[in-house]
Amino acid sequence: MNPYKDGPAQSYDGIIVRVRKNAAAMQVLTVFTVQKGLIRLFAGTAKKTGKCSGSPFFLFAEISFEAHEKDGIYHLGEYICHNVRVLLELTWRTYVYTQIFAEIVLSLLPEGEADGRIYALLQVYREALGRKNVRTATIIAGWQLVGLAGFFPDPDRLHIYRRGCYENGMRRWYVGMNEQAGSRAESISPALRKQWLDILTYDWRTDARLTTTAAALQYLEEFLYAYVTECSEKELKSLAILESGC
């Protein structure tokens, strides 16, 4: 008897943000759904109603499904998974940045809290994978997700300090609201602060080109990872596979 199937199945629509296997080799998906926000979904005995090219579950694929829920545990029933071509043909660099953005999602968002704005952001990020620079899209979406998660930064009030480098050579920073006694604060130019605000308020619905310098984008990428670490109190593990350098 399946302990999850005590009640009727409910219908959900979502975007996959993590695919894992547990100790029993059962696939466990983490999906941000329209109806419930983030949920963990046991998928080991699912019956497909639609075909996916290649592996059935991909990061940032859209999925419509039925699931039985008991005590916060969801068991996947019939589903249709919408994998677009770009998800099936990721380059290594694209893959790394999608992993980083997925980890930011999981670091900042609690389970079980629906938010249409966050779902819309995940959708536009998914769509951007095939038509925008994925690194740039990840930086923009990452900062906007920070804001939607309740940590909207004020570039004029944040304190920024250099903290050496990661093992991959990328600069490490402290970015947060607390002053660090005995440390030299980084000076942020008005131009960089403006580009920071442009990214925070970027409108994905337009085709307007975001004007930013390569140096500013590098700073804002590094500041993003530092700020997410400060807000979530978790280091981003996926940075270990990011190829970079000071």
GROMACS elastic network, one bead per residue, 0.5 to 0.9 nm:
[ bonds ]
;  ai    aj funct       b0    kb
    1     4     6  0.88656   500
    1     5     6  0.84193   500
    2     5     6  0.58123   500
    2     6     6  0.81717   500
    3     6     6  0.66382   500
    3    70     6  0.81495   500
    4     7     6  0.79716   500
    4    68     6  0.59354   500
    4    69     6  0.61194   500
    4    70     6  0.57229   500
    4    71     6  0.89272   500
    4    73     6  0.74700   500
    4    74     6  0.72383   500
    4    75     6  0.62908   500
    5     8     6  0.72749   500
    5     9     6  0.77643   500
    5    67     6  0.87666   500
    5    68     6  0.55878   500
    5    69     6  0.73754   500
    5    70     6  0.78562   500
    5    75     6  0.79286   500
    6    68     6  0.76305   500
    6    69     6  0.81732   500
    6    70     6  0.74908   500
    7    68     6  0.66624   500
    7    69     6  0.75629   500
    7    70     6  0.81441   500
    8    67     6  0.85129   500
    8    68     6  0.65809   500
    8    69     6  0.87130   500
    9    66     6  0.57388   500
    9    67     6  0.50854   500
    9    69     6  0.76239   500
    9    77     6  0.77908   500
   10    65     6  0.82938   500
   10    66     6  0.53424   500
   10    67     6  0.55183   500
   10    68     6  0.64661   500
   10    69     6  0.81927   500
   11    35     6  0.87592   500
   11    64     6  0.74713   500
   11    65     6  0.57848   500
   11    67     6  0.66198   500
   12    33     6  0.65020   500
   12    34     6  0.70421   500
   12    35     6  0.63610   500
   12    36     6  0.82948   500
   12    63     6  0.82520   500
   12    64     6  0.57936   500
   12    65     6  0.54308   500
   12    66     6  0.61447   500
   12    67     6  0.75908   500
   13    31     6  0.89440   500
   13    32     6  0.84255   500
   13    33     6  0.54606   500
   13    34     6  0.58189   500
   13    35     6  0.72792   500
   13    62     6  0.75312   500
   13    63     6  0.59140   500
   13    65     6  0.64927   500
   13    66     6  0.88722   500
   14    31     6  0.59020   500
   14    32     6  0.52878   500
   14    34     6  0.59494   500
   14    35     6  0.83174   500
   14    37     6  0.83817   500
   14    38     6  0.88941   500
   14    61     6  0.84642   500
   14    62     6  0.57577   500
   14    63     6  0.53709   500
   14    64     6  0.63983   500
   14    65     6  0.84263   500
   14   119     6  0.79929   500
   15    30     6  0.86267   500
   15    31     6  0.54396   500
   15    32     6  0.53689   500
   15    33     6  0.64870   500
   15    34     6  0.88379   500
   15    59     6  0.80049   500
   15    60     6  0.54616   500
   15    61     6  0.56324   500
   15    63     6  0.59817   500
   15    64     6  0.87346   500
   15   119     6  0.79861   500
   15   122     6  0.74007   500
   15   123     6  0.77652   500
   15   126     6  0.89226   500
   16    19     6  0.74957   500
   16    29     6  0.68176   500
   16    30     6  0.60189   500
   16    32     6  0.64599   500
   16    33     6  0.86405   500
   16    57     6  0.77835   500
   16    58     6  0.69944   500
   16    59     6  0.54040   500
   16    61     6  0.55827   500
   16    62     6  0.65005   500
   16    63     6  0.71781   500
   17    29     6  0.76057   500
   17    30     6  0.56522   500
   17    31     6  0.55965   500
   17    32     6  0.69067   500
   17    38     6  0.89052   500
   17    58     6  0.85043   500
   17    59     6  0.54627   500
   17    60     6  0.57186   500
   17    61     6  0.82567   500
   17    99     6  0.86799   500
   17   101     6  0.89129   500
   17   102     6  0.54770   500
   17   103     6  0.81746   500
   17   105     6  0.77339   500
   17   106     6  0.78368   500
   18    28     6  0.81344   500
   18    29     6  0.56407   500
   18    31     6  0.70779   500
   18    58     6  0.82873   500
   18    59     6  0.61215   500
   18    60     6  0.82927   500
   18    99     6  0.86692   500
   18   102     6  0.70420   500
   18   103     6  0.84482   500
   18   106     6  0.85641   500
   19    27     6  0.69335   500
   19    28     6  0.60135   500
   19    30     6  0.65817   500
   19    57     6  0.72375   500
   19    58     6  0.73527   500
   19    59     6  0.69994   500
   20    25     6  0.89779   500
   20    26     6  0.82531   500
   20    27     6  0.56406   500
   20    28     6  0.51499   500
   20    29     6  0.63344   500
   20    30     6  0.84052   500
   21    24     6  0.76065   500
   21    25     6  0.52348   500
   21    26     6  0.52939   500
   21    28     6  0.56477   500
   21    29     6  0.85154   500
   22    25     6  0.52267   500
   22    26     6  0.55405   500
   22    27     6  0.65527   500
   22    28     6  0.67641   500
   23    26     6  0.74062   500
   24    27     6  0.87771   500
   25    44     6  0.80535   500
   26    42     6  0.70587   500
   26    43     6  0.67152   500
   26    45     6  0.82930   500
   27    41     6  0.84080   500
   27    42     6  0.61959   500
   27    43     6  0.52692   500
   27    44     6  0.53437   500
   28    40     6  0.67095   500
   28    41     6  0.55551   500
   28    43     6  0.58017   500
   28    44     6  0.75995   500
   29    39     6  0.81879   500
   29    40     6  0.57016   500
   29    42     6  0.64496   500
   29    43     6  0.69624   500
   29    57     6  0.83689   500
   30    38     6  0.66807   500
   30    39     6  0.56904   500
   30    41     6  0.61090   500
   30    42     6  0.89183   500
   30   106     6  0.88458   500
   31    37     6  0.77175   500
   31    38     6  0.55178   500
   31    39     6  0.55229   500
   31    40     6  0.64908   500
   31    41     6  0.73107   500
   31    60     6  0.89346   500
   31    63     6  0.85174   500
   32    35     6  0.87422   500
   32    36     6  0.75353   500
   32    39     6  0.64411   500
   32    40     6  0.89866   500
   32   111     6  0.87491   500
   32   112     6  0.89214   500
   32   114     6  0.81001   500
   32   118     6  0.87940   500
   32   119     6  0.70854   500
   32   122     6  0.86457   500
   33    36     6  0.54720   500
   33    38     6  0.61133   500
   33    39     6  0.73024   500
   33    63     6  0.89890   500
   33   112     6  0.89900   500
   33   114     6  0.70659   500
   33   115     6  0.88231   500
   33   119     6  0.73458   500
   34    37     6  0.60270   500
   34    38     6  0.89663   500
   34   114     6  0.61883   500
   34   115     6  0.72148   500
   34   116     6  0.66218   500
   34   119     6  0.65950   500
   35   112     6  0.89002   500
   35   113     6  0.86457   500
   35   114     6  0.59923   500
   35   115     6  0.85305   500
   36    39     6  0.69581   500
   36   111     6  0.81669   500
   36   112     6  0.51272   500
   36   113     6  0.57739   500
   36   115     6  0.83457   500
   37   109     6  0.87812   500
   37   110     6  0.83573   500
   37   111     6  0.65015   500
   37   112     6  0.50501   500
   37   115     6  0.64494   500
   37   116     6  0.87379   500
   37   118     6  0.88057   500
   37   119     6  0.81209   500
   38   106     6  0.85086   500
   38   109     6  0.76336   500
   38   110     6  0.70492   500
   38   112     6  0.53320   500
   38   113     6  0.67185   500
   38   114     6  0.73916   500
   39    72     6  0.81958   500
   39    73     6  0.81920   500
   39    74     6  0.74580   500
   39   111     6  0.59406   500
   39   112     6  0.61652   500
   40    72     6  0.84678   500
   40    73     6  0.69182   500
   40    74     6  0.63913   500
   40    75     6  0.86641   500
   40   111     6  0.83967   500
   41    67     6  0.81219   500
   41    73     6  0.70849   500
   41    75     6  0.56192   500
   41    76     6  0.61684   500
   42    45     6  0.82116   500
   42    46     6  0.85861   500
   42    73     6  0.79171   500
   42    74     6  0.62032   500
   42    76     6  0.58845   500
   43    46     6  0.54479   500
   43    74     6  0.88915   500
   43    75     6  0.64178   500
   43    76     6  0.51164   500
   43    77     6  0.78602   500
   44    75     6  0.85911   500
   44    76     6  0.79358   500
   45    75     6  0.85746   500
   45    76     6  0.74767   500
   45    77     6  0.77398   500
   46    75     6  0.82931   500
   46    76     6  0.56061   500
   46    77     6  0.51102   500
   46    78     6  0.61774   500
   46    79     6  0.76759   500
   47    76     6  0.83698   500
   47    77     6  0.61878   500
   47    78     6  0.50962   500
   47    79     6  0.70555   500
   48    51     6  0.70792   500
   48    56     6  0.88313   500
   48    77     6  0.81405   500
   48    78     6  0.55157   500
   48    79     6  0.54302   500
   48    80     6  0.65609   500
   48    81     6  0.84752   500
   49    78     6  0.59624   500
   49    79     6  0.55853   500
   49    80     6  0.56689   500
   49    81     6  0.87527   500
   50    78     6  0.89506   500
   50    79     6  0.70097   500
   50    81     6  0.68070   500
   50    82     6  0.86509   500
   51    56     6  0.76840   500
   51    80     6  0.73426   500
   51    81     6  0.73714   500
   51    82     6  0.85946   500
   52    55     6  0.68847   500
   52    56     6  0.52570   500
   52    57     6  0.79347   500
   52    80     6  0.81442   500
   52    81     6  0.62565   500
   52    82     6  0.68521   500
   52    83     6  0.63391   500
   53    56     6  0.70065   500
   53    83     6  0.71793   500
   53    84     6  0.88306   500
   53    85     6  0.86908   500
   53    88     6  0.77527   500
   54    57     6  0.87064   500
   54    88     6  0.76363   500
   55    58     6  0.71677   500
   55    88     6  0.87460   500
   56    81     6  0.69922   500
   56    83     6  0.81984   500
   57    60     6  0.89734   500
   57    61     6  0.70628   500
   57    63     6  0.87485   500
   57    81     6  0.71237   500
   57    82     6  0.89089   500
   57    83     6  0.78424   500
   58    61     6  0.54045   500
   58    62     6  0.88029   500
   58    81     6  0.88050   500
   58    83     6  0.68908   500
   58    87     6  0.68050   500
   58    88     6  0.78382   500
   59    62     6  0.88830   500
   59    87     6  0.74595   500
   59    98     6  0.76967   500
   59    99     6  0.81566   500
   59   102     6  0.80892   500
   60    83     6  0.83299   500
   60    87     6  0.77264   500
   60    98     6  0.82094   500
   60   102     6  0.83660   500
   60   122     6  0.78011   500
   60   123     6  0.83216   500
   60   125     6  0.86712   500
   60   126     6  0.60243   500
   61    81     6  0.68183   500
   61    82     6  0.57518   500
   61    83     6  0.51367   500
   61    84     6  0.73257   500
   61    87     6  0.73946   500
   61   126     6  0.77869   500
   62    80     6  0.85319   500
   62    81     6  0.60078   500
   62    82     6  0.51140   500
   62    83     6  0.68973   500
   62    84     6  0.89629   500
   62   123     6  0.84897   500
   62   126     6  0.89261   500
   63    79     6  0.69654   500
   63    80     6  0.57785   500
   63    82     6  0.59628   500
   63    83     6  0.85946   500
   64    78     6  0.86714   500
   64    79     6  0.56274   500
   64    80     6  0.53257   500
   64    81     6  0.65075   500
   64    82     6  0.83316   500
   65    76     6  0.71425   500
   65    77     6  0.67168   500
   65    78     6  0.57423   500
   65    80     6  0.62973   500
   65    81     6  0.82563   500
   66    75     6  0.85449   500
   66    76     6  0.62723   500
   66    77     6  0.51043   500
   66    78     6  0.55960   500
   66    79     6  0.63444   500
   67    74     6  0.60028   500
   67    75     6  0.52917   500
   67    77     6  0.52212   500
   67    78     6  0.77958   500
   67    79     6  0.89386   500
   68    73     6  0.81104   500
   68    74     6  0.55797   500
   68    75     6  0.52570   500
   68    76     6  0.68467   500
   68    77     6  0.74089   500
   69    72     6  0.61962   500
   69    73     6  0.54080   500
   69    75     6  0.64432   500
   70    73     6  0.52940   500
   70    74     6  0.67143   500
   70    75     6  0.86757   500
   71    74     6  0.85103   500
   72   112     6  0.86825   500
   76    79     6  0.76872   500
   83    86     6  0.82382   500
   83    87     6  0.63296   500
   83    88     6  0.72845   500
   84    87     6  0.56153   500
   84    88     6  0.69617   500
   85    88     6  0.52233   500
   85    89     6  0.64687   500
   85    90     6  0.89393   500
   85   130     6  0.84829   500
   86    89     6  0.52014   500
   86    90     6  0.61625   500
   86   129     6  0.69136   500
   86   130     6  0.57655   500
   87    90     6  0.58257   500
   87    95     6  0.88998   500
   87   126     6  0.89076   500
   87   129     6  0.81273   500
   87   130     6  0.85795   500
   90    93     6  0.79331   500
   90    94     6  0.57693   500
   90    95     6  0.57102   500
   91    94     6  0.51824   500
   91    95     6  0.60621   500
   91    96     6  0.86432   500
   92    95     6  0.50279   500
   92    96     6  0.61948   500
   92    97     6  0.88005   500
   93    96     6  0.52009   500
   93    97     6  0.64524   500
   93    98     6  0.87529   500
   93   134     6  0.83378   500
   93   135     6  0.82757   500
   93   242     6  0.79465   500
   93   243     6  0.83979   500
   94    97     6  0.53380   500
   94    98     6  0.62356   500
   94    99     6  0.86328   500
   94   129     6  0.79899   500
   94   133     6  0.88408   500
   94   134     6  0.60345   500
   94   135     6  0.74642   500
   95    98     6  0.52075   500
   95    99     6  0.62074   500
   95   100     6  0.87212   500
   96    99     6  0.51073   500
   96   100     6  0.62953   500
   96   101     6  0.88024   500
   96   238     6  0.73889   500
   96   239     6  0.83202   500
   96   241     6  0.68285   500
   96   242     6  0.63571   500
   97   101     6  0.62005   500
   97   102     6  0.84964   500
   97   134     6  0.68552   500
   97   135     6  0.61879   500
   97   138     6  0.64955   500
   97   238     6  0.86389   500
   97   242     6  0.79179   500
   98   101     6  0.51641   500
   98   102     6  0.60633   500
   98   103     6  0.85549   500
   98   129     6  0.87207   500
   98   134     6  0.79367   500
   98   135     6  0.87486   500
   98   138     6  0.73158   500
   99   102     6  0.50972   500
   99   103     6  0.61626   500
   99   104     6  0.86777   500
   99   238     6  0.64588   500
  100   103     6  0.51283   500
  100   104     6  0.62941   500
  100   105     6  0.87648   500
  100   138     6  0.79903   500
  100   236     6  0.74631   500
  100   237     6  0.83203   500
  100   238     6  0.55538   500
  100   239     6  0.69054   500
  100   242     6  0.87918   500
  101   104     6  0.50150   500
  101   105     6  0.63258   500
  101   106     6  0.87522   500
  101   138     6  0.60819   500
  101   139     6  0.83694   500
  101   141     6  0.78519   500
  101   142     6  0.63638   500
  102   105     6  0.50751   500
  102   106     6  0.63321   500
  102   107     6  0.86018   500
  103   106     6  0.50245   500
  103   107     6  0.59260   500
  103   108     6  0.85872   500
  103   236     6  0.68643   500
  103   237     6  0.80694   500
  103   238     6  0.72919   500
  104   107     6  0.50225   500
  104   108     6  0.61659   500
  104   109     6  0.84145   500
  104   142     6  0.69453   500
  104   145     6  0.82147   500
  104   146     6  0.84031   500
  104   225     6  0.84776   500
  104   228     6  0.70029   500
  104   232     6  0.89776   500
  104   236     6  0.75343   500
  105   108     6  0.55717   500
  105   109     6  0.59278   500
  105   142     6  0.81745   500
  105   145     6  0.74129   500
  105   146     6  0.87309   500
  106   109     6  0.56983   500
  106   110     6  0.77159   500
  106   111     6  0.88360   500
  107   110     6  0.82120   500
  107   228     6  0.77891   500
  107   229     6  0.85094   500
  107   231     6  0.88629   500
  107   232     6  0.59087   500
  107   233     6  0.86576   500
  107   234     6  0.71223   500
  107   236     6  0.82533   500
  108   145     6  0.83408   500
  108   146     6  0.73240   500
  108   149     6  0.63826   500
  108   228     6  0.75461   500
  108   231     6  0.75692   500
  108   232     6  0.58922   500
  109   113     6  0.81394   500
  109   149     6  0.64075   500
  110   113     6  0.65848   500
  111   114     6  0.86716   500
  114   118     6  0.83083   500
  114   119     6  0.82704   500
  115   118     6  0.54754   500
  115   119     6  0.64000   500
  115   120     6  0.87658   500
  115   148     6  0.89560   500
  116   119     6  0.50144   500
  116   120     6  0.60837   500
  116   121     6  0.86007   500
  117   120     6  0.51012   500
  117   121     6  0.62502   500
  117   122     6  0.87628   500
  117   148     6  0.74702   500
  118   122     6  0.62754   500
  118   123     6  0.86260   500
  118   145     6  0.69922   500
  118   148     6  0.67418   500
  118   149     6  0.83285   500
  119   122     6  0.51505   500
  119   123     6  0.62803   500
  119   124     6  0.88479   500
  120   123     6  0.50152   500
  120   124     6  0.63213   500
  120   125     6  0.86065   500
  121   124     6  0.52422   500
  121   125     6  0.61037   500
  121   126     6  0.85134   500
  121   141     6  0.70345   500
  121   144     6  0.81131   500
  121   145     6  0.75793   500
  121   204     6  0.87143   500
  122   125     6  0.50949   500
  122   126     6  0.60754   500
  122   127     6  0.86182   500
  122   141     6  0.81044   500
  122   145     6  0.89757   500
  123   126     6  0.50909   500
  123   127     6  0.62353   500
  123   128     6  0.85891   500
  124   128     6  0.60034   500
  124   129     6  0.87973   500
  124   141     6  0.87544   500
  124   204     6  0.69554   500
  124   205     6  0.84688   500
  125   129     6  0.65509   500
  125   134     6  0.88446   500
  125   137     6  0.67068   500
  125   138     6  0.75551   500
  125   141     6  0.66405   500
  125   204     6  0.88307   500
  126   129     6  0.55250   500
  126   130     6  0.79839   500
  127   130     6  0.62418   500
  127   131     6  0.73953   500
  127   132     6  0.87615   500
  128   131     6  0.52269   500
  128   132     6  0.52161   500
  128   133     6  0.78959   500
  128   134     6  0.72741   500
  128   137     6  0.67656   500
  128   204     6  0.89586   500
  129   132     6  0.60456   500
  129   133     6  0.74066   500
  129   134     6  0.57510   500
  129   137     6  0.77075   500
  130   133     6  0.84762   500
  130   134     6  0.82941   500
  131   134     6  0.84401   500
  132   135     6  0.85964   500
  132   136     6  0.76071   500
  132   137     6  0.66298   500
  133   136     6  0.54160   500
  133   137     6  0.61559   500
  133   138     6  0.86317   500
  134   138     6  0.59766   500
  134   139     6  0.85950   500
  135   138     6  0.51281   500
  135   139     6  0.63436   500
  135   140     6  0.87715   500
  135   221     6  0.87397   500
  136   139     6  0.51592   500
  136   140     6  0.62438   500
  136   141     6  0.85299   500
  136   217     6  0.77470   500
  136   221     6  0.85960   500
  137   140     6  0.51875   500
  137   141     6  0.59302   500
  137   142     6  0.82073   500
  138   141     6  0.51569   500
  138   142     6  0.56715   500
  138   143     6  0.84680   500
  138   221     6  0.87038   500
  139   142     6  0.50777   500
  139   143     6  0.62618   500
  139   144     6  0.86166   500
  139   199     6  0.81314   500
  139   217     6  0.80966   500
  139   220     6  0.73461   500
  139   221     6  0.57451   500
  139   224     6  0.72605   500
  140   143     6  0.54477   500
  140   144     6  0.62489   500
  140   145     6  0.85851   500
  140   199     6  0.54649   500
  140   200     6  0.68632   500
  140   201     6  0.89571   500
  140   202     6  0.74911   500
  140   221     6  0.89320   500
  141   144     6  0.50527   500
  141   145     6  0.59161   500
  141   146     6  0.85128   500
  141   199     6  0.85299   500
  141   200     6  0.84851   500
  142   145     6  0.51215   500
  142   146     6  0.62572   500
  142   147     6  0.88328   500
  142   221     6  0.89497   500
  142   224     6  0.70995   500
  142   225     6  0.88160   500
  142   228     6  0.87917   500
  143   146     6  0.50624   500
  143   147     6  0.65342   500
  143   148     6  0.88767   500
  143   152     6  0.82094   500
  143   153     6  0.86334   500
  143   196     6  0.89353   500
  143   199     6  0.72942   500
  143   200     6  0.59677   500
  143   220     6  0.88841   500
  143   224     6  0.64941   500
  143   228     6  0.89175   500
  144   147     6  0.51208   500
  144   148     6  0.63096   500
  144   149     6  0.86218   500
  144   152     6  0.80077   500
  144   199     6  0.77277   500
  144   200     6  0.54375   500
  144   201     6  0.75685   500
  144   202     6  0.84625   500
  145   149     6  0.59865   500
  145   150     6  0.86955   500
  145   151     6  0.87639   500
  145   152     6  0.87301   500
  146   149     6  0.51886   500
  146   150     6  0.66967   500
  146   151     6  0.54467   500
  146   152     6  0.60371   500
  146   153     6  0.80005   500
  146   224     6  0.86994   500
  146   227     6  0.86134   500
  146   228     6  0.72840   500
  146   231     6  0.86641   500
  147   150     6  0.53542   500
  147   151     6  0.50086   500
  147   153     6  0.69534   500
  147   200     6  0.78225   500
  148   151     6  0.72188   500
  148   152     6  0.71223   500
  149   152     6  0.77624   500
  151   231     6  0.71911   500
  152   200     6  0.85727   500
  153   156     6  0.87502   500
  153   157     6  0.81535   500
  153   158     6  0.72820   500
  153   176     6  0.86553   500
  153   200     6  0.88079   500
  153   227     6  0.87372   500
  154   157     6  0.54742   500
  154   158     6  0.62575   500
  154   197     6  0.86501   500
  155   158     6  0.54604   500
  155   159     6  0.85143   500
  155   188     6  0.87901   500
  155   193     6  0.61593   500
  155   194     6  0.89056   500
  155   196     6  0.74302   500
  155   197     6  0.77561   500
  156   159     6  0.85890   500
  156   188     6  0.89875   500
  156   193     6  0.76440   500
  157   176     6  0.86551   500
  157   177     6  0.69764   500
  158   175     6  0.65057   500
  158   176     6  0.53288   500
  158   177     6  0.51318   500
  158   178     6  0.78428   500
  158   179     6  0.88027   500
  159   174     6  0.76637   500
  159   175     6  0.57539   500
  159   176     6  0.54632   500
  159   177     6  0.57711   500
  159   178     6  0.64936   500
  159   179     6  0.60974   500
  159   180     6  0.81942   500
  159   185     6  0.67993   500
  159   186     6  0.78264   500
  160   173     6  0.68211   500
  160   174     6  0.55138   500
  160   176     6  0.67862   500
  160   177     6  0.87550   500
  160   179     6  0.84262   500
  160   180     6  0.89759   500
  160   184     6  0.87866   500
  160   185     6  0.56561   500
  160   186     6  0.54200   500
  160   187     6  0.80147   500
  160   188     6  0.85400   500
  160   223     6  0.83575   500
  161   172     6  0.87960   500
  161   173     6  0.55881   500
  161   174     6  0.50471   500
  161   175     6  0.67467   500
  161   179     6  0.89939   500
  161   180     6  0.78910   500
  161   183     6  0.70811   500
  161   184     6  0.65425   500
  161   186     6  0.54454   500
  162   165     6  0.86025   500
  162   171     6  0.75625   500
  162   172     6  0.62598   500
  162   174     6  0.63785   500
  162   175     6  0.89496   500
  162   183     6  0.86696   500
  162   184     6  0.80652   500
  162   185     6  0.76724   500
  162   186     6  0.69975   500
  163   171     6  0.74216   500
  163   172     6  0.50169   500
  163   174     6  0.65108   500
  164   170     6  0.86420   500
  164   171     6  0.59606   500
  164   172     6  0.53089   500
  164   173     6  0.72660   500
  165   168     6  0.77026   500
  165   169     6  0.54773   500
  165   170     6  0.53771   500
  165   173     6  0.82184   500
  165   245     6  0.86774   500
  165   246     6  0.76977   500
  166   169     6  0.52837   500
  166   170     6  0.53564   500
  166   171     6  0.62305   500
  166   172     6  0.60033   500
  166   239     6  0.85009   500
  166   240     6  0.81608   500
  166   245     6  0.88862   500
  167   170     6  0.74354   500
  167   240     6  0.74259   500
  168   171     6  0.89470   500
  168   239     6  0.82788   500
  168   240     6  0.68366   500
  168   241     6  0.80252   500
  168   242     6  0.70925   500
  168   243     6  0.62139   500
  168   244     6  0.58028   500
  168   245     6  0.63487   500
  168   246     6  0.89251   500
  169   172     6  0.88354   500
  169   243     6  0.82422   500
  169   244     6  0.59073   500
  169   246     6  0.54773   500
  170   222     6  0.76617   500
  170   242     6  0.88642   500
  170   243     6  0.83317   500
  170   244     6  0.54247   500
  170   246     6  0.51854   500
  171   219     6  0.88595   500
  171   222     6  0.68071   500
  171   245     6  0.75650   500
  171   246     6  0.59369   500
  172   222     6  0.69385   500
  172   223     6  0.83160   500
  172   225     6  0.85936   500
  172   226     6  0.70854   500
  173   222     6  0.71957   500
  173   223     6  0.66555   500
  173   225     6  0.84763   500
  173   226     6  0.56563   500
  173   227     6  0.85398   500
  174   223     6  0.78879   500
  174   226     6  0.57684   500
  174   227     6  0.72816   500
  174   229     6  0.88193   500
  174   230     6  0.76277   500
  175   178     6  0.85311   500
  175   223     6  0.64211   500
  175   224     6  0.83714   500
  175   225     6  0.89811   500
  175   226     6  0.56646   500
  175   227     6  0.51452   500
  175   228     6  0.88230   500
  175   229     6  0.88091   500
  175   230     6  0.70380   500
  176   179     6  0.80616   500
  176   226     6  0.83483   500
  176   227     6  0.63650   500
  176   230     6  0.65275   500
  176   231     6  0.81121   500
  179   183     6  0.84822   500
  179   185     6  0.84474   500
  180   183     6  0.56312   500
  180   184     6  0.81472   500
  180   185     6  0.81362   500
  181   184     6  0.84617   500
  188   191     6  0.82836   500
  188   192     6  0.64602   500
  188   193     6  0.68005   500
  189   192     6  0.52873   500
  189   193     6  0.63732   500
  189   194     6  0.87300   500
  190   193     6  0.50570   500
  190   194     6  0.61551   500
  190   195     6  0.87179   500
  191   194     6  0.51519   500
  191   195     6  0.63517   500
  191   196     6  0.86227   500
  191   216     6  0.86318   500
  192   195     6  0.51245   500
  192   196     6  0.60991   500
  192   197     6  0.87141   500
  192   212     6  0.86476   500
  192   213     6  0.89643   500
  192   216     6  0.59682   500
  192   217     6  0.89242   500
  192   219     6  0.85535   500
  192   220     6  0.85041   500
  193   197     6  0.63327   500
  193   198     6  0.86342   500
  194   197     6  0.51511   500
  194   198     6  0.61498   500
  194   199     6  0.87349   500
  195   199     6  0.62731   500
  195   200     6  0.86724   500
  195   210     6  0.88010   500
  195   211     6  0.76726   500
  195   212     6  0.62172   500
  195   213     6  0.86581   500
  195   216     6  0.73892   500
  195   217     6  0.84814   500
  195   220     6  0.87835   500
  196   199     6  0.52964   500
  196   200     6  0.63907   500
  196   201     6  0.88472   500
  196   216     6  0.83188   500
  196   217     6  0.87560   500
  196   220     6  0.68918   500
  197   201     6  0.61851   500
  197   202     6  0.83236   500
  198   201     6  0.52995   500
  198   202     6  0.57044   500
  198   210     6  0.77599   500
  198   211     6  0.85520   500
  198   212     6  0.88871   500
  199   202     6  0.50240   500
  199   203     6  0.87965   500
  199   210     6  0.78294   500
  202   206     6  0.89501   500
  202   210     6  0.77605   500
  203   206     6  0.60222   500
  203   207     6  0.86583   500
  203   208     6  0.83029   500
  204   207     6  0.73926   500
  204   208     6  0.85262   500
  205   208     6  0.88072   500
  206   209     6  0.85936   500
  212   215     6  0.83442   500
  212   216     6  0.64308   500
  212   217     6  0.65617   500
  213   216     6  0.51619   500
  213   217     6  0.61844   500
  213   218     6  0.86368   500
  214   217     6  0.51433   500
  214   218     6  0.62442   500
  214   219     6  0.87673   500
  215   218     6  0.51547   500
  215   219     6  0.63686   500
  215   220     6  0.87142   500
  216   219     6  0.51168   500
  216   220     6  0.61268   500
  216   221     6  0.85304   500
  217   220     6  0.50554   500
  217   221     6  0.60153   500
  217   222     6  0.85883   500
  218   221     6  0.51439   500
  218   222     6  0.62807   500
  218   223     6  0.85369   500
  219   222     6  0.52135   500
  219   223     6  0.59673   500
  219   224     6  0.84684   500
  220   224     6  0.59283   500
  220   225     6  0.87247   500
  221   224     6  0.51611   500
  221   225     6  0.66487   500
  221   226     6  0.88789   500
  222   225     6  0.54051   500
  222   226     6  0.63918   500
  222   227     6  0.87152   500
  223   226     6  0.50515   500
  223   227     6  0.59905   500
  223   228     6  0.85052   500
  224   227     6  0.51671   500
  224   228     6  0.60801   500
  224   229     6  0.85057   500
  225   228     6  0.52257   500
  225   229     6  0.61844   500
  225   230     6  0.86970   500
  225   235     6  0.83838   500
  225   236     6  0.72478   500
  225   239     6  0.85854   500
  226   229     6  0.51169   500
  226   230     6  0.62700   500
  226   231     6  0.87403   500
  226   235     6  0.84788   500
  227   231     6  0.60831   500
  227   232     6  0.84379   500
  228   231     6  0.51135   500
  228   232     6  0.58625   500
  228   233     6  0.78235   500
  228   234     6  0.78204   500
  228   235     6  0.82000   500
  228   236     6  0.81594   500
  229   232     6  0.53345   500
  229   233     6  0.52157   500
  229   234     6  0.50735   500
  229   235     6  0.52778   500
  229   236     6  0.68578   500
  230   233     6  0.52028   500
  230   234     6  0.73839   500
  230   235     6  0.85558   500
  231   234     6  0.80959   500
  232   235     6  0.82139   500
  234   237     6  0.86718   500
  235   238     6  0.89226   500
  235   239     6  0.87019   500
  236   239     6  0.58859   500
  236   240     6  0.82299   500
  237   240     6  0.59802   500
  237   241     6  0.83226   500
  238   241     6  0.58069   500
  238   242     6  0.71100   500
  239   242     6  0.50757   500
  239   243     6  0.84333   500
  240   243     6  0.81402   500
